Amino acid sequence: MRALFRAILAAFLPAAVAAQTTRIHADRILDGRGGTLRDVTIVVEGSKIARLESGRAGRRAAANYELGTLTLLPGLIDAHVHLSWYFNRAGRLHTSNDGDTPAQSMLAAAANAYATLLGGITTTQNPGSQEDRDLRYAIDSGGVPGPRILTSLDPFIDVTGTPDQLRQQIRDRKAQGADIIKIFASKSIRESGTTSMTAEQLGALCGEANALSMRTLVHAHSAESMRLASEAGCTQIEHGVFADEAVLREMAQRGTYFDPQCGLIFRNYLENRPKYEGIGNYNEGGFAALERAIPLAQGVIRKALTIPNLKIVFGTDAVAGAHGRNVEELICRVNEAGQQPMAAVISATSLAATAMRMSDRLGAVAPGLEADLIAVDGDPSRDITALKRVRFVMKGGKVYKFQPVAKAR
């Protein structure tokens, strides 16, 4: 039996450990750090980028994927999505009491994940749902196609208790399997976005997270709540529709990352109003607030772009109706808020990876990093709308989409 076992190992182990080599040739590559490479073959071994071969040296061996005139760049990183949000069988926002089974909800989340991946997003942060843990496992195990997920599990909202109790809750969340911590320091934009957490509470939550080397994503609309979060040492502030120049400068000084939204989240709610209306604070006043928020949000981004050293990352807050449309947020930032196209690409690649403390794994086309690569029809460093035309998606060395451009006859 031992001899048979050794023979079986000898027969199958080499195939199991040998890394598959994939060669991808592109005429133009955006490296995710602001550089552009020409006529390069990327050699992928297993899940990693092994090396880059330029010009004739790279073309000595045939490419498995010839991208031709497509532009290749790192897989995009969306710092804020909600993959578990979906429209149920009645065409309404899913809620806990609408009759959908857990299996139906998980299938819907898996569909959202797949649409997000095919849209060019290979890594996401999902702040705010226990279901994200199961979806994360299903994707990591290879059973479900989707982007890499970092999740906060349940968020901290309307907290009570002493600072010591809050710190214990952070430790508990980490033990439950959270990658990050999500905190609500203000009300929703549909409720005027007023400050809802004290400096002491934020100090306890973000302080304990920092002690555990965990990052914190803080929902904050008012300038006051943003200031309190930055002063408390929180890692990243989301939204900031009512930000002023003073708090943006303070965030830049403290190194706090900023994840504002330009338009996708607001327009998605308004486009799908019948599917949301009447649920919670999705009412007439709430939708009026969303309409008012669009010019304010774009104005904040324009203001933020003028603040030296403020680190602005890409995050959509994608909910039901927006999954797979994530890049519309980047297009808004460029075409309506004035961000430079290459800066927008960087915000969704290398800068986002740095914010997530994963720059040693993600965010650039470089040897040793994960082979998370996409290709689009056009050059997004000149025309950001090219990001809507995704033709190639590879995540961790596995290709999920390839639609080559037909050659002209």
Secondary structure, 3 states (H helix, E strand, C coil): CHHHHHHHHHHHHHHHHCCCEEEEEEEEEECCCCCEEEEEEEEEECCEEEEEEEHHHHCCCCCCEECCCCEEEECEEECCECCCCCECCCCCECCCCCCCCHHHHHHHHHHHHHHHHHCCEEEEEEECCCHHHHHHHHHHCCCCCCCEEEEEECCECCCCCCHHHHHHHHHHHHHHCCCEEEEECECCHHHCCCECCCHHHHHHHHHHHHHCCCEEEEEEEEHHHHHHHHHCCCCEEEEEEECCHHHHHHHHHHCCEEECCCCHHHHHHHHCHHHHCCCCCCCHHHHHHHHHHHHHHHHHHHHHCCCCCCCECCCCCECCCCCCCCHHHHHHHHHCCCCCHHHHHHHCCHHHHHHCCCCCCCCCCCCCCECCEEEECCCCCCCHHHHHCEEEEEECCEEEEECCCCCCC
